[in-house]
Amino acid sequence: MPAERWKSNSNPDDFMGKGRSLKDRSGAFLRLVHYAAQFRFYILLALVLCLVSNVLALIGPILAGKAIAEAAAGAGNVNFTRVFYYAKRMLIFYVSSSLLTLVINFIMMHTGRRIGQRMRRDVFDKLMRLPVRYFDRNAAGDIISRVSYDIDVACLCISTDLVQIMTSLVTVAGSFLMMIYISPILSLTMCVTIPLALYYTTHMSRITRPLFSKRSAAYGKMNGCAEEYFSGQKTILAYGREDTYLGKFDEVNDEAADAYYNAQYYGMTIGPTVGCINNIGLAMVGMFGALLYLMGTVTLEHISSFVLYSRKFSGPINEIANIINEIYSALSAADRVFRLLDEPEEEPDREDAVIPEQVKGDVELRDVSFGYDPDKMIIHHFNLKADAGKLIAIVGPTGAGKTTIINLLMRFYDVDEGEIRVDEHEIRDLARSSLRRSYAMVLQDTWLFGGTIYENIAYGKEGATREEVIAAAKAANIHHYIMLLPDGYDTVLGEDGGNISKGQKQMLTIARAMLYDAKMLILDEATSNVDTNTERQIQAAMRGLMHDKTCFVIAHRLSTIQNADRILVVSQGNVVEQGTHRELMEQKGFYYGLYASQFE
């Protein structure tokens, strides 16, 4: 199960957020800044507009104080012309500030979208360069969660929280300077509340940061389970295990919900608590302001402006406290994305890697040993000689190492000992891309993409003509079925070919491999999903199309490989028998037992 695989390859401390050091988390922040710096023009423009917007907003309290002073002159002495003058200017400044804020939000939304596009492109490019080992050890749902959810969370922080932080910092700094300008003595009240708010926020950040890391990991795990259960829905229904898997999903879902609750619970307490501290500061301003007014140290105009500035000062601090949990969530999500980007890639080709102009198809495995886990070897001193144009069948019980041999031939994994040679070249001396292009593959697990039938068959051969596609489809015995469809070869397939049968999907992949111009062919249970009559027709057609190609066939149905030039019988990573079908039957050994078990 992907969920179990995910657990087994994840550090529990890392899952809880404890395994990530402060350096790692600050590194995620700096790398987010690096992405943002690629759009520094837009961010600098937003910063300048933010400065102008806040300056306009900071003029408002001064004008309000003057208007209040005019209105407080007493009955008969109020100059309404001056009051309306200050009120009109306040309206102009506040409306202008709001319009600029709207422009800033549009700029940052555009910037966040562009950053998200670039991050997804980098992640997808990275995924294309990661070894097969990474995908074998990580749940698909968890990878998808990093590509979609985690990047969205990180970019939302840049597009929204960054604006709020810039606005808040300018407002806090401007308001504090204006308060000092109005009354240095009254400003001392802020020296009590500011350190208290900063201490509380810092203390809570140590608690919430690992909780948000845990939340991101829990969501990735839940997505991995969901992807597994949805892909196996038919099997679950067939065995009547709905309640079992519902219970399993409930466990993972509860874990994610608890992780979300714990992170939000502590995160949500920050804003109200800091707001309470700020309100205490406002009460202190009111109390000491009244005393200073009675002493004649400050005027009513000064107190009015100071109160408004204190509200502007405390409001952004409260906002920053509220978005701290969002920032930590974004950093945790970004950290997961950057850990994927830091995964080791496939070893690069050697500097003198050979790109053969023409591959003949001579393949040899010499004393090959390999294990997915270094402490548990699967293949032991394996030897194989396949001359060009020969059909080599590999048979054996489940877990014998048959598919592992294919992984080694394609260099999805490199051998631990020994060597594999193609046309006398050790495959590690060949460019990996050229080696893989030398093979055409048809696997038991079919893969079709969303597109037309024509596009799916022509996938492996760039510029393939319709005539070539039709010829390949006829050879794979799928042409007749395609022509029965309303749009023929232009029929659009659903996701992974969901609107056609499994056997038809496999026949399309066989047609794709037939069209692909490669000197070597790998068939891993390629006809397992077709009926016996269709299988015979495909085998006959493929026999002609495989002329002059080196073919490796993995088969459980031994009736399909009786005409193989050589049959290798694999058991526990060793070749226990080899020869033609007739020779192996005459030996009455392991192969004879396998064959007899299928036909008796």
RAWOMO-V345311 format. One record per residue. RES is the residue in three letters. SS is DSSP state (a for helix, b for strand, c for the rest). Layout:
res=RES ss=SS
res=RES ss=SS
//
This chain:
res=MET ss=c
res=PRO ss=a
res=ALA ss=a
res=GLU ss=a
res=ARG ss=a
res=TRP ss=a
res=LYS ss=a
res=SER ss=a
res=ASN ss=c
res=SER ss=c
res=ASN ss=c
res=PRO ss=a
res=ASP ss=a
res=ASP ss=a
res=PHE ss=a
res=MET ss=a
res=GLY ss=c
res=LYS ss=c
res=GLY ss=c
res=ARG ss=c
res=SER ss=c
res=LEU ss=a
res=LYS ss=a
res=ASP ss=a
res=ARG ss=a
res=SER ss=a
res=GLY ss=a
res=ALA ss=a
res=PHE ss=a
res=LEU ss=a
res=ARG ss=a
res=LEU ss=a
res=VAL ss=a
res=HIS ss=a
res=TYR ss=a
res=ALA ss=a
res=ALA ss=a
res=GLN ss=c
res=PHE ss=c
res=ARG ss=a
res=PHE ss=a
res=TYR ss=a
res=ILE ss=a
res=LEU ss=a
res=LEU ss=a
res=ALA ss=a
res=LEU ss=a
res=VAL ss=a
res=LEU ss=a
res=CYS ss=a
res=LEU ss=a
res=VAL ss=a
res=SER ss=a
res=ASN ss=a
res=VAL ss=a
res=LEU ss=a
res=ALA ss=a
res=LEU ss=a
res=ILE ss=a
res=GLY ss=a
res=PRO ss=a
res=ILE ss=a
res=LEU ss=a
res=ALA ss=a
res=GLY ss=a
res=LYS ss=a
res=ALA ss=a
res=ILE ss=a
res=ALA ss=a
res=GLU ss=a
res=ALA ss=a
res=ALA ss=c
res=ALA ss=c
res=GLY ss=c
res=ALA ss=c
res=GLY ss=c
res=ASN ss=c
res=VAL ss=c
res=ASN ss=c
res=PHE ss=a
res=THR ss=a
res=ARG ss=a
res=VAL ss=a
res=PHE ss=a
res=TYR ss=a
res=TYR ss=a
res=ALA ss=a
res=LYS ss=a
res=ARG ss=a
res=MET ss=a
res=LEU ss=a
res=ILE ss=a
res=PHE ss=a
res=TYR ss=a
res=VAL ss=a
res=SER ss=a
res=SER ss=a
res=SER ss=a
res=LEU ss=a
res=LEU ss=a
res=THR ss=a
res=LEU ss=a
res=VAL ss=a
res=ILE ss=a
res=ASN ss=a
res=PHE ss=a
res=ILE ss=a
res=MET ss=a
res=MET ss=a
res=HIS ss=a
res=THR ss=a
res=GLY ss=a
res=ARG ss=a
res=ARG ss=a
res=ILE ss=a
res=GLY ss=a
res=GLN ss=a
res=ARG ss=a
res=MET ss=a
res=ARG ss=a
res=ARG ss=a
res=ASP ss=a
res=VAL ss=a
res=PHE ss=a
res=ASP ss=a
res=LYS ss=a
res=LEU ss=a
res=MET ss=a
res=ARG ss=a
res=LEU ss=b
res=PRO ss=c
res=VAL ss=a
res=ARG ss=a
res=TYR ss=a
res=PHE ss=a
res=ASP ss=a
res=ARG ss=a
res=ASN ss=c
res=ALA ss=c
res=ALA ss=a
res=GLY ss=a
res=ASP ss=a
res=ILE ss=a
res=ILE ss=a
res=SER ss=a
res=ARG ss=a
res=VAL ss=a
res=SER ss=a
res=TYR ss=a
res=ASP ss=a
res=ILE ss=a
res=ASP ss=a
res=VAL ss=a
res=ALA ss=a
res=CYS ss=a
res=LEU ss=a
res=CYS ss=a
res=ILE ss=a
res=SER ss=a
res=THR ss=a
res=ASP ss=a
res=LEU ss=a
res=VAL ss=a
res=GLN ss=a
res=ILE ss=a
res=MET ss=a
res=THR ss=a
res=SER ss=a
res=LEU ss=a
res=VAL ss=a
res=THR ss=a
res=VAL ss=a
res=ALA ss=a
res=GLY ss=a
res=SER ss=a
res=PHE ss=a
res=LEU ss=a
res=MET ss=a
res=MET ss=a
res=ILE ss=a
res=TYR ss=a
res=ILE ss=a
res=SER ss=c
res=PRO ss=a
res=ILE ss=a
res=LEU ss=a
res=SER ss=a
res=LEU ss=c
res=THR ss=c
res=MET ss=a
res=CYS ss=a
res=VAL ss=a
res=THR ss=a
res=ILE ss=a
res=PRO ss=a
res=LEU ss=a
res=ALA ss=a
res=LEU ss=a
res=TYR ss=a
res=TYR ss=a
res=THR ss=a
res=THR ss=a
res=HIS ss=a
res=MET ss=a
res=SER ss=a
res=ARG ss=a
res=ILE ss=a
res=THR ss=a
res=ARG ss=a
res=PRO ss=a
res=LEU ss=a
res=PHE ss=a
res=SER ss=a
res=LYS ss=a
res=ARG ss=a
res=SER ss=a
res=ALA ss=a
res=ALA ss=a
res=TYR ss=a
res=GLY ss=a
res=LYS ss=a
res=MET ss=a
res=ASN ss=a
res=GLY ss=a
res=CYS ss=a
res=ALA ss=a
res=GLU ss=a
res=GLU ss=a
res=TYR ss=a
res=PHE ss=a
res=SER ss=a
res=GLY ss=c
res=GLN ss=a
res=LYS ss=a
res=THR ss=a
res=ILE ss=a
res=LEU ss=a
res=ALA ss=a
res=TYR ss=c
res=GLY ss=c
res=ARG ss=c
res=GLU ss=a
res=ASP ss=a
res=THR ss=a
res=TYR ss=a
res=LEU ss=a
res=GLY ss=a
res=LYS ss=a
res=PHE ss=a
res=ASP ss=a
res=GLU ss=a
res=VAL ss=a
res=ASN ss=a
res=ASP ss=a
res=GLU ss=a
res=ALA ss=a
res=ALA ss=a
res=ASP ss=a
res=ALA ss=a
res=TYR ss=a
res=TYR ss=a
res=ASN ss=a
res=ALA ss=a
res=GLN ss=a
res=TYR ss=a
res=TYR ss=a
res=GLY ss=a
res=MET ss=a
res=THR ss=a
res=ILE ss=a
res=GLY ss=a
res=PRO ss=a
res=THR ss=a
res=VAL ss=a
res=GLY ss=a
res=CYS ss=a
res=ILE ss=a
res=ASN ss=a
res=ASN ss=a
res=ILE ss=a
res=GLY ss=a
res=LEU ss=a
res=ALA ss=a
res=MET ss=a
res=VAL ss=a
res=GLY ss=a
res=MET ss=a
res=PHE ss=a
res=GLY ss=a
res=ALA ss=a
res=LEU ss=a
res=LEU ss=a
res=TYR ss=a
res=LEU ss=a
res=MET ss=c
res=GLY ss=c
res=THR ss=c
res=VAL ss=c
res=THR ss=c
res=LEU ss=a
res=GLU ss=a
res=HIS ss=a
res=ILE ss=a
res=SER ss=a
res=SER ss=a
res=PHE ss=a
res=VAL ss=a
res=LEU ss=a
res=TYR ss=a
res=SER ss=a
res=ARG ss=a
res=LYS ss=a
res=PHE ss=a
res=SER ss=a
res=GLY ss=a
res=PRO ss=a
res=ILE ss=a
res=ASN ss=a
res=GLU ss=a
res=ILE ss=a
res=ALA ss=a
res=ASN ss=a
res=ILE ss=a
res=ILE ss=a
res=ASN ss=a
res=GLU ss=a
res=ILE ss=a
res=TYR ss=a
res=SER ss=a
res=ALA ss=a
res=LEU ss=a
res=SER ss=a
res=ALA ss=a
res=ALA ss=a
res=ASP ss=a
res=ARG ss=a
res=VAL ss=a
res=PHE ss=a
res=ARG ss=a
res=LEU ss=a
res=LEU ss=a
res=ASP ss=c
res=GLU ss=c
res=PRO ss=c
res=GLU ss=b
res=GLU ss=c
res=GLU ss=c
res=PRO ss=c
res=ASP ss=c
res=ARG ss=c
res=GLU ss=c
res=ASP ss=c
res=ALA ss=c
res=VAL ss=b
res=ILE ss=c
res=PRO ss=c
res=GLU ss=c
res=GLN ss=c
res=VAL ss=c
res=LYS ss=c
res=GLY ss=c
res=ASP ss=c
res=VAL ss=b
res=GLU ss=b
res=LEU ss=b
res=ARG ss=b
res=ASP ss=b
res=VAL ss=b
res=SER ss=b
res=PHE ss=b
res=GLY ss=c
res=TYR ss=c
res=ASP ss=b
res=PRO ss=c
res=ASP ss=c
res=LYS ss=b
res=MET ss=c
res=ILE ss=c
res=ILE ss=b
res=HIS ss=b
res=HIS ss=b
res=PHE ss=b
res=ASN ss=b
res=LEU ss=b
res=LYS ss=b
res=ALA ss=b
res=ASP ss=c
res=ALA ss=c
res=GLY ss=c
res=LYS ss=c
res=LEU ss=b
res=ILE ss=b
res=ALA ss=b
res=ILE ss=b
res=VAL ss=b
res=GLY ss=c
res=PRO ss=c
res=THR ss=c
res=GLY ss=c
res=ALA ss=c
res=GLY ss=c
res=LYS ss=a
res=THR ss=a
res=THR ss=a
res=ILE ss=a
res=ILE ss=a
res=ASN ss=a
res=LEU ss=a
res=LEU ss=a
res=MET ss=c
res=ARG ss=c
res=PHE ss=c
res=TYR ss=c
res=ASP ss=c
res=VAL ss=c
res=ASP ss=c
res=GLU ss=b
res=GLY ss=b
res=GLU ss=b
res=ILE ss=b
res=ARG ss=b
res=VAL ss=b
res=ASP ss=c
res=GLU ss=c
res=HIS ss=b
res=GLU ss=b
res=ILE ss=a
res=ARG ss=a
res=ASP ss=a
res=LEU ss=b
res=ALA ss=c
res=ARG ss=a
res=SER ss=a
res=SER ss=a
res=LEU ss=a
res=ARG ss=a
res=ARG ss=a
res=SER ss=c
res=TYR ss=b
res=ALA ss=b
res=MET ss=b
res=VAL ss=b
res=LEU ss=c
res=GLN ss=c
res=ASP ss=c
res=THR ss=c
res=TRP ss=c
res=LEU ss=c
res=PHE ss=c
res=GLY ss=c
res=GLY ss=c
res=THR ss=b
res=ILE ss=a
res=TYR ss=a
res=GLU ss=a
res=ASN ss=a
res=ILE ss=a
res=ALA ss=a
res=TYR ss=a
res=GLY ss=a
res=LYS ss=c
res=GLU ss=c
res=GLY ss=c
res=ALA ss=c
res=THR ss=c
res=ARG ss=a
res=GLU ss=a
res=GLU ss=a
res=VAL ss=a
res=ILE ss=a
res=ALA ss=a
res=ALA ss=a
res=ALA ss=a
res=LYS ss=a
res=ALA ss=a
res=ALA ss=c
res=ASN ss=c
res=ILE ss=c
res=HIS ss=a
res=HIS ss=a
res=TYR ss=a
res=ILE ss=a
res=MET ss=a
res=LEU ss=a
res=LEU ss=c
res=PRO ss=c
res=ASP ss=c
res=GLY ss=a
res=TYR ss=a
res=ASP ss=a
res=THR ss=c
res=VAL ss=b
res=LEU ss=c
res=GLY ss=c
res=GLU ss=a
res=ASP ss=a
res=GLY ss=a
res=GLY ss=c
res=ASN ss=c
res=ILE ss=c
res=SER ss=c
res=LYS ss=a
res=GLY ss=a
res=GLN ss=a
res=LYS ss=a
res=GLN ss=a
res=MET ss=a
res=LEU ss=a
res=THR ss=a
res=ILE ss=a
res=ALA ss=a
res=ARG ss=a
res=ALA ss=a
res=MET ss=a
res=LEU ss=a
res=TYR ss=c
res=ASP ss=c
res=ALA ss=c
res=LYS ss=c
res=MET ss=b
res=LEU ss=b
res=ILE ss=b
res=LEU ss=b
res=ASP ss=b
res=GLU ss=c
res=ALA ss=c
res=THR ss=c
res=SER ss=c
res=ASN ss=c
res=VAL ss=c
res=ASP ss=c
res=THR ss=a
res=ASN ss=a
res=THR ss=a
res=GLU ss=a
res=ARG ss=a
res=GLN ss=a
res=ILE ss=a
res=GLN ss=a
res=ALA ss=a
res=ALA ss=a
res=MET ss=a
res=ARG ss=a
res=GLY ss=a
res=LEU ss=a
res=MET ss=c
res=HIS ss=c
res=ASP ss=c
res=LYS ss=c
res=THR ss=b
res=CYS ss=b
res=PHE ss=b
res=VAL ss=b
res=ILE ss=b
res=ALA ss=c
res=HIS ss=c
res=ARG ss=c
res=LEU ss=a
res=SER ss=a
res=THR ss=a
res=ILE ss=a
res=GLN ss=c
res=ASN ss=c
res=ALA ss=c
res=ASP ss=c
res=ARG ss=b
res=ILE ss=b
res=LEU ss=b
res=VAL ss=b
res=VAL ss=b
res=SER ss=b
res=GLN ss=c
res=GLY ss=c
res=ASN ss=b
res=VAL ss=b
res=VAL ss=b
res=GLU ss=b
res=GLN ss=b
res=GLY ss=b
res=THR ss=c
res=HIS ss=a
res=ARG ss=a
res=GLU ss=a
res=LEU ss=a
res=MET ss=a
res=GLU ss=a
res=GLN ss=a
res=LYS ss=c
res=GLY ss=c
res=PHE ss=a
res=TYR ss=a
res=TYR ss=a
res=GLY ss=a
res=LEU ss=a
res=TYR ss=a
res=ALA ss=a
res=SER ss=a
res=GLN ss=a
res=PHE ss=a
res=GLU ss=c
//
